[in-house]
Amino acid sequence: MNWIKWVIVSLAIVVVVGIGGFAVYYVSYAMGDAEGYGRGYSTGQELGYSAGEQDGYSEGYLSGQEEGYDQGKVEGYDEGYDEGYDQGVEDGIGHGYTLRDPTCEEAVAFMEEDKTSDNEYNDDDYGIYVCSHFSRDVCNNAEAEGLRCALVYLIFPDSGHAIIAFDTIDEGMVYFDAITDERANPEIGERYYKCIETKPGYYYTESDYDDTIMDILVTW
């Protein structure tokens, strides 16, 4: 009977050792798996980041290069165009203005802001500073503002008078007396003093000379 007990005990020992070994294997496997995952994750993250950084840099570089090229091309074109245009104008006609016809409102506003009418009229000796000089200066100032302005000469029976005009885009020809900034509506056959739109509270009496308009000469 002793040998039977010995066999049972031996079997029991084998079972216990087997179960213990399995348990140790399972625990060790779990620990190894966790540690291996951690190391693998860390290494994979590092390698993935490096590869992603390289790819991102390449893509960003190409995208930035393309965008920078396009922007630089546009800005370079604009700068070159402006410089080329200015140089071309200077070499071609020697004039830097691009003139346009204003609206009536713009013409009135310009005349209100222009200071030529503040100059002193002087005809002690003909040509010192009279109507033609006023009109010339207003035309030059309008041109400096980019506005096309005409010098208008009204021919009277024994004399004449210079005024200015704008060919407005909304009301057509609009005339101004450059000495007073008042609007005028010259008509052939009419006395000029009757053609002026006087400022509120003002009026013109009949001139002591014949200012009947015989002709209207417009020079641009």
C-alpha positions as CSV (number, residue, x, y, z in Angstrom):
1,M,0.0,0.0,0.0
2,N,3.0,2.3,0.6
3,W,3.8,2.3,-3.0
4,I,0.3,3.5,-3.8
5,K,0.7,6.4,-1.4
6,W,4.1,7.2,-2.9
7,V,2.6,7.2,-6.4
8,I,-0.3,9.5,-5.3
9,V,2.1,11.9,-3.6
10,S,4.3,11.9,-6.6
11,L,1.4,12.7,-8.9
12,A,0.3,15.4,-6.5
13,I,3.7,17.0,-6.6
14,V,3.8,16.8,-10.4
15,V,0.4,18.5,-10.6
16,V,1.4,21.2,-8.1
17,V,4.6,21.9,-9.9
18,G,2.8,22.0,-13.3
19,I,0.2,24.4,-12.1
20,G,2.8,26.6,-10.5
21,G,4.9,26.6,-13.6
22,F,1.9,27.5,-15.7
23,A,1.1,30.4,-13.3
24,V,4.7,31.6,-13.4
25,Y,4.7,31.4,-17.2
26,Y,1.4,33.3,-17.5
27,V,2.6,36.1,-15.2
28,S,6.0,36.3,-16.9
29,Y,4.3,36.3,-20.3
30,A,2.0,39.2,-19.3
31,M,4.9,41.2,-17.8
32,G,7.0,40.5,-20.9
33,D,4.2,41.4,-23.2
34,A,3.5,44.7,-21.4
35,E,7.2,45.7,-21.3
36,G,7.6,44.6,-25.0
37,Y,4.6,46.7,-26.0
38,G,5.9,49.7,-24.2
39,R,9.3,49.4,-25.8
40,G,7.8,48.7,-29.2
41,Y,5.4,51.6,-28.9
42,S,8.2,54.0,-27.8
43,T,10.5,52.9,-30.6
44,G,7.6,52.9,-33.2
45,Q,6.6,56.4,-32.0
46,E,10.1,57.7,-32.4
47,L,10.5,56.1,-35.8
48,G,7.1,57.3,-36.9
49,Y,7.6,60.8,-35.7
50,S,11.0,60.9,-37.5
51,A,9.4,59.6,-40.7
52,G,6.4,61.9,-40.4
53,E,8.6,64.9,-39.6
54,Q,10.6,64.3,-42.8
55,D,7.5,63.8,-44.9
56,G,5.9,66.9,-43.4
57,Y,9.0,69.0,-44.0
58,S,9.2,67.9,-47.6
59,E,5.5,68.6,-48.2
60,G,5.7,71.9,-46.4
61,Y,8.8,72.9,-48.2
62,L,7.3,72.2,-51.6
63,S,4.0,73.9,-50.7
64,G,5.8,76.9,-49.3
65,Q,8.1,77.1,-52.3
66,E,5.2,77.0,-54.7
67,E,3.2,79.6,-52.7
68,G,6.3,81.8,-52.3
69,Y,7.0,81.6,-56.0
70,D,3.5,82.6,-56.9
71,Q,3.5,85.5,-54.5
72,G,6.9,86.6,-55.5
73,K,6.0,86.4,-59.1
74,V,2.9,88.6,-58.6
75,E,4.7,91.2,-56.5
76,G,7.7,91.2,-58.9
77,Y,5.4,91.6,-61.8
78,D,3.5,94.5,-60.2
79,E,6.7,96.2,-59.2
80,G,8.3,95.7,-62.6
81,Y,5.1,96.9,-64.3
82,D,4.9,100.1,-62.2
83,E,8.6,100.9,-62.8
84,G,8.3,100.0,-66.4
85,Y,5.2,102.1,-66.9
86,D,6.6,105.1,-65.2
87,Q,9.8,104.9,-67.2
88,G,7.9,104.3,-70.4
89,V,5.7,107.3,-69.8
90,E,8.8,109.4,-69.1
91,D,10.7,108.2,-72.1
92,G,7.7,108.3,-74.4
93,I,5.8,111.5,-73.7
94,G,7.5,112.9,-70.6
95,H,4.2,113.2,-68.8
96,G,3.2,111.3,-65.6
97,Y,-0.6,112.1,-65.4
98,T,-3.5,109.8,-66.3
99,L,-6.4,112.2,-66.7
100,R,-10.1,111.4,-66.4
101,D,-13.4,113.2,-66.7
102,P,-14.9,113.8,-63.2
103,T,-18.5,113.8,-62.1
104,C,-20.2,117.1,-61.7
105,E,-20.0,116.7,-57.9
106,E,-16.3,116.1,-58.1
107,A,-15.8,119.1,-60.3
108,V,-17.7,121.4,-57.9
109,A,-15.7,119.9,-54.9
110,F,-12.4,120.5,-56.7
111,M,-13.3,124.2,-57.4
112,E,-14.3,124.7,-53.8
113,E,-11.0,123.2,-52.5
114,D,-8.8,124.9,-55.1
115,K,-7.1,128.1,-53.8
116,T,-6.5,129.9,-57.1
117,S,-9.4,132.2,-56.6
118,D,-7.6,133.6,-53.5
119,N,-4.9,135.1,-55.8
120,E,-5.1,138.9,-56.4
121,Y,-6.4,140.0,-59.8
122,N,-4.0,142.6,-61.2
123,D,-4.4,144.2,-64.6
124,D,-2.3,147.4,-64.1
125,D,-0.1,146.2,-66.9
126,Y,-1.6,143.6,-69.2
127,G,-0.5,140.1,-68.4
128,I,0.5,140.5,-64.8
129,Y,-2.3,138.3,-63.4
130,V,-5.6,138.3,-65.1
131,C,-8.3,135.8,-66.2
132,S,-6.1,133.8,-68.4
133,H,-3.6,133.3,-65.6
134,F,-6.3,132.2,-63.2
135,S,-7.7,129.7,-65.7
136,R,-4.2,128.4,-66.5
137,D,-3.5,127.7,-62.8
138,V,-6.8,126.0,-62.2
139,C,-6.2,123.8,-65.2
140,N,-2.7,122.8,-63.9
141,N,-4.1,122.1,-60.4
142,A,-6.9,120.0,-61.8
143,E,-4.4,118.0,-63.9
144,A,-2.3,117.4,-60.8
145,E,-5.4,115.8,-59.3
146,G,-5.9,113.6,-62.3
147,L,-8.9,115.6,-63.7
148,R,-9.1,116.6,-67.3
149,C,-9.8,120.4,-67.4
150,A,-10.3,122.6,-70.5
151,L,-9.1,126.2,-71.0
152,V,-12.1,128.1,-72.5
153,Y,-11.8,131.4,-74.2
154,L,-14.9,133.5,-74.8
155,I,-14.6,136.0,-77.6
156,F,-16.4,139.3,-77.2
157,P,-16.8,142.0,-79.9
158,D,-13.8,144.0,-78.7
159,S,-12.2,141.7,-76.1
160,G,-12.4,138.3,-74.5
161,H,-12.4,136.4,-71.3
162,A,-10.8,133.1,-70.2
163,I,-12.7,130.5,-68.0
164,I,-12.4,126.7,-67.5
165,A,-14.6,123.7,-68.0
166,F,-14.9,120.0,-67.2
167,D,-16.6,117.5,-69.4
168,T,-18.4,115.7,-66.6
169,I,-19.5,112.1,-67.0
170,D,-23.0,112.8,-65.7
171,E,-23.9,116.4,-66.7
172,G,-21.7,117.0,-69.7
173,M,-19.8,120.3,-70.0
174,V,-19.7,122.3,-66.8
175,Y,-18.1,125.7,-66.9
176,F,-16.5,127.8,-64.1
177,D,-15.2,131.3,-63.8
178,A,-11.7,130.7,-62.5
179,I,-11.5,134.1,-60.8
180,T,-14.6,133.6,-58.6
181,D,-15.2,129.8,-58.8
182,E,-18.8,130.5,-59.9
183,R,-20.5,128.3,-62.4
184,A,-21.3,129.7,-65.8
185,N,-23.5,128.7,-68.7
186,P,-22.0,130.5,-71.7
187,E,-24.1,130.8,-74.8
188,I,-23.2,132.5,-78.1
189,G,-25.2,135.7,-78.4
190,E,-25.7,136.1,-74.6
191,R,-24.0,138.7,-72.4
192,Y,-21.5,136.9,-70.3
193,Y,-22.5,138.6,-67.0
194,K,-26.0,137.1,-67.5
195,C,-24.5,133.6,-67.9
196,I,-22.9,133.4,-64.5
197,E,-24.7,131.5,-61.7
198,T,-24.1,134.0,-58.9
199,K,-23.5,133.0,-55.3
200,P,-26.4,133.4,-52.9
201,G,-26.8,137.1,-52.0
202,Y,-24.7,138.3,-55.0
203,Y,-25.7,139.6,-58.5
204,Y,-24.0,141.1,-61.5
205,T,-24.9,144.4,-63.1
206,E,-24.5,145.1,-66.8
207,S,-20.9,145.4,-67.8
208,D,-19.4,148.7,-68.9
209,Y,-18.1,147.0,-72.1
210,D,-19.8,144.7,-74.6
211,D,-19.4,141.2,-73.2
212,T,-21.7,139.5,-75.8
213,I,-20.3,136.1,-76.5
214,M,-19.4,135.8,-80.2
215,D,-17.6,132.5,-80.0
216,I,-16.5,129.8,-77.5
217,L,-13.1,128.2,-77.9
218,V,-12.5,125.1,-75.8
219,T,-8.9,123.8,-75.6
220,W,-8.0,120.6,-73.9
